[in-house]
């Protein structure tokens, strides 16, 4: 098994929400885009990984606390497991 790199953007925590933080990251396929400042039309930095996993928003929280996708961009925990978790477990022993 070779080394694979997965980057995942999580939702803001309560402190970040309180401070009015703005997400300066975006993801398209396996490319992660970092914006230099709050204005997304300014300088951008592109990085390509094996997996760029968007879990920041575009979900709703079910009664059991599970975050269900509301768009194809959001990757839930089940998809993360299917993408990389299974392979890690199969190669761990």
Secondary structure, 3 states (H helix, E strand, C coil): CCCCCEEEECCCCHHHHHCCCCCCEEEECCEEEEECCCCCCCCEEEEECCEEEECCCCEEECCCCCEEECCCCECCHHHHHHHHHHHHHHHCC
